[in-house]
Amino acid sequence: MAREAAELPPKETLSLWIREQAQLKALVVDRDTEAWQRDPGFSGLQRVGGVDVSFVKGDSVSACASLVVLSYPELEVLLVDGNGLLHHRGFGVACHLGVLTDLPCIGVAKKLLQVDGLENNTQHKEKVGLLRAGGDSFPLTGGSGTVLGMALRSHDHSTKPLYVSVGHKISLEAAVRLTRGCCRFRIPEPVRQADIRSRDYIRRTLGAPTPPAPGQDRSQKVQRPKGGSEELEDEGRPPEAHGQGPETTESPRPTRPAAAIVEPSCAQ
C-alpha cells in the first residue's frame, strides 16, 4: 500500500539544496572532453549507461533508481531520463549526476520543460511537425538567445520528439548524435532498459500491483509504478506491431548488456 504523502522539506532545507545546486552548476562542462565524442562513428566508445527513477503514485517517500550499462558496438557516458542545462536554474538532474560522477552525461526528456520563454505552443508544434525522419532536429532557443537543447526525432516510426540537453563534459552536437545512435525505438535503449528494470523492481519489492492479466477486467484501475518518465508508449515494441513495416537498418545500436549491470537500488 502506498504511503501517505510526506510534507515538503523545511524552507531552510530547500534553500540549502538550491545553494548546493548553484555551486555544482559552476562545475558543468559543456564541451567535448573525450576523443570518441569527436569521432563521427563514436569509435572507442564501449559502454553507455542509462539512468531512470521510478515512483509509486501516491507515495512520496519510496523510489527506485536504476542504472543499466549496455555495451556499445565498437570510455563511458550516461544518458539520463531528465534535463541538463535545459532547466529553470540551468542545472537539471543530468548536470547534477554528471558533475558528481565526473562522467560525460546527457539529458534526454520526453516532454518540453518550459523555461526561458520556451513554450509548447502552436509555433513549437509546427516545428515538431517539420521533423520528417529519424535524426531530424531543431534548436531550443530561449528568450535569452541561449540554445538550451535540441528537439530530436529519434526514430523514423516515432512522431514525438525527445528533448536533448547537455549534462556534463559533452557538446550538444555530440549529445544529439549519440542519443540518436542509441535509439532502437523512440527512447534511447539504456534509458528504456533502466525504466523497465526500475518499474519491475518496484513491483517486486514495494508491493505495487502488476498490470491486469490477459482477460482481466481492465475497467478496474490498477495502481502502476509511475516512472520518472511518462508511460512507455510504443518504445518497448518493434514497429511491426503497429503496422509500420520492418525496422530500417541504421547505425549500430547498443543491444546487449555489458558484463555488469548495476542492480536497481530502492530509496526509502
N, C-alpha and C positions, 0 to 999 in steps of 0.2 A: 504494500500500500504506500502511496506517495506520502512523503512527509509534508507537514504544513509549511507554507512559505515562511522563510525567515525574514526578519526585519532587515531593513537596509543598514549597512555599517554606519557608525557614527560619522559626523562631518569631519572630525579630525582624521579618521582613518582614510576617508575619501580624499582629503587634501594631501595626505601623505602619499597616497598612490599616484595622484596627479603630479606631485613634485618628482617622484621617482621616475615616472614616465617621461617627464621633460628632461631629466638628467640622462636617461638612456637614449633618448631621441638624438642627443648631440653625438652619439657614437655610431649612428647609422651611416653606412657606406652605400652610395647609390651608383656605383660604377663596377665594371667587371674586375674581379680580382684573381681569377683562375684562368689558366691557358685554355681549358676546354670551352669556356664561355665565348671565346673569340673565334672558335672554330665553327664553320657553318654546320658541320655534322656532329658537333659536340664530341669529337674524338678525344678519348681519355676519360670520359665520364663513365663510371661503372655502376653507381648506385644512386637512386633517387628515393627520398623519404617523403611520405605523406602523413600529415597530421590532421586529426579531426577530434572534436569534443562533442559527445552526445549527452543529452539531458533527458530526464523523465518529466513529462508535463505535470505541473503542479508541485514539483519537488525542487526547491531552490538550494538544497543542501548537497545532494549527491550528483556526481557527474562522472563520466568516463572519458579519459583522454587516451587516444590510440595513436601510436606511431608505427607505420608499416614501411619497411625498406624493401624496395624492389630492385632487381638487377637491371641495368640499362645496357642494351647491346653495344657493344663496343664500344677521383675526388667525390664528393658528396654534396647534396643540395636538398633542401627541404621545401616542399610545396605545402602551404598551409591553407586550410579552409577558412578564409577570412581576408582581411585587408592589411596592406602595409602602409605606405605613405598616403594612400587614399583613405584618409581618416580625419576626424574632427580636429585632432591635435597633431596630425601628421605622424602618428606613431601607433599603428594598429598591431594586432597580435603577431603578424608575420615579422614586423620590425622587432618587437619585444623578444620573440623566440630567437630570431637571428642574432641579435646583439648578445643575448645570454649564452648562446651556444657557439658564437663566433663562426657560424656556418652560413654560406650563401642561402638566402631564404626568399621565397616568392609568395605573395598574397594572391589567392585565387578565390574570388567571391562570386556567388551566383545571382546576387541582387546588387543593384547600384546603391552605394551609400551616398546619400545626397548631401554633399558638403561643398563649401566654397562656390556656391551658385550652381552646382550640378543638380539637375532635376530629371526625373523620369517622366518628362513631359512629351508633348506631341513631336517637338523637334528631335528629341533624343530617339523616340520610337521610329521616326522616319530614317534616321541614320542607321539604326539597327536593321531596318528593312532593306537597306542597301548592301548588307553583308550577305553576299550571294553564295559563297563557298567556304569550306573549311580553310582557315588561315587568314580570311579577311578580317580587318580590324580598323578601328579609328581611335584617335587620341581623346582622352577625357581631360579637357582643358577647363580649369576652374575659372571663376570670375577674376581671380588674381592674375590670370595669364599663365599659371603654372600647370604643366601637364602632370596630372596626378596618377594616371594609369592609362590602360588601353581596354577598350571593349573588343573582345575577340570571339569570332565564331569558330569554335574549336573543332567542329566536325561537320562534314557535309550534310549529315542527317539530323542536325540539331539547329533549330531556328532561334533559340535563346542564347544570348552571348554570355561569356564569362567576363568578369572584370578583374584584370590582372594588374598588380602594382608591385613595385619594388619593396622587398622586405629588408634585405641587407646583403651587401657585398655582391651585387649583380646589377647590371644595367637593365632598363626597362625593355630594350630591344631583345636582349638575350633572354629575359624572363618570359616574354611573349613567345619566342621561338621554342623554348624548352617546354612551356606549358602545352603548346600545340603538339610538340613531339611526344608528349606523354599521354595523349588522348586516343584511346581506342573507341570510346564513346564520348559523350559531352564532357564528362568530368575527368580530369587527369587521373590515370589509373592509381597512383599512390594514394591520392586523397579519397578516391572511391573505395579502395580496399580498407583504408583506415576507418571510413564511415561505416562500412559493413561490419567490421570487427568490433567497433565500439558499441554499436547497436546490439550486436549479438551478446557482448559481454554484459550489458545492462539487462537483457532478457534473462540471462543465465544466473546472474548474481544478485540483482536488485529486485527480482520478482515481478518485473513488468510483464503483463500478459503478452503472449505471442499473437501474431495475426490470426484471423479466423482460418480454420482448416477448410479444405475444399468441401463445399456443400453446406457449410455453416451459415446461419442467417447473418448476412453482412449488414442488415439494418441495425444490428446491435453494435453500438460504438465500442471500439476497443482502444484502450489507452496504450499508445505506442511510444517507444522511446523517441524523443524529439532530438534530432541531431543538431550540431552547430550549424549545419546546412539545412536547406529545405529538404522535404521528402524527395528521395530519389525518384526521378520520373522514368525516362527511358534509358538512364545511364547504365543500368545493370543488365539490359537485354540487348542482344545484337539487333542491328537494323532490320534484318529479315523478319523479325517478329512483328514489325509494324508495316510490312508491305512496302518497304523502301528499296528492296533489292539488296544484293550482296554488298558487304562492306568493301570499299575500294582499297586497293593496295597502296599504302603510302610509306612514309619514312618509318624506320624501326621504332617500335614501341616497347616499353618495359612490360613484360608479360609474365614473369615468373618471380617468386620470392627469392630474395638473396639468401645467403647461408643462414642468416639470423634475422628473425623478425621479433621486434620488441613487443611483448605481450601487453595488451591494454592495461592501464592502471586505473583504479577507481578511487576518486577523491571524495571523501565524505566530511 
